[in-house]
Amino acid sequence: MELEKHPYYIQIANGEIQSKPDVAPWNFRIFANDKEIHDLREMFNAMNGADSGSFWRSHLPFIPYHLDADNDQYDRRMMAVYDKIYELGDDEARSHIKRMRFEV
């Protein structure tokens, strides 16, 4: 049995997930059930944890960005968040993420 999906509004920069579009600025609209939202929140939390590690690394100029495991971990987690948003997103969200992938 499929759990009921509801619209949610995602702000990537700060990892916010809102159930109403007028609460805060948002980047993507998705449709998700409770478990999918829980999973997405966990993904944002993991991404933020990796971001903290890269923050401390940034104070060590002798370690280049492309050789830093914390940055690699953050990048992998961010891509996983975008993959999840693509999976759950409306047509506009999917279209935007497709364009982002080609522009990189």
Secondary structure, DSSP 8 states (H G I E B T S, - for coil): -----EEEEEETTTTEEESSTTSS--SEEEEE-HHHHHHHHHHHHHHHHHHHHHHHHTT-TTS-GGG-HHHHHHHHHHHHHHHHHHHHB-HHHHHHHHHHHHH-
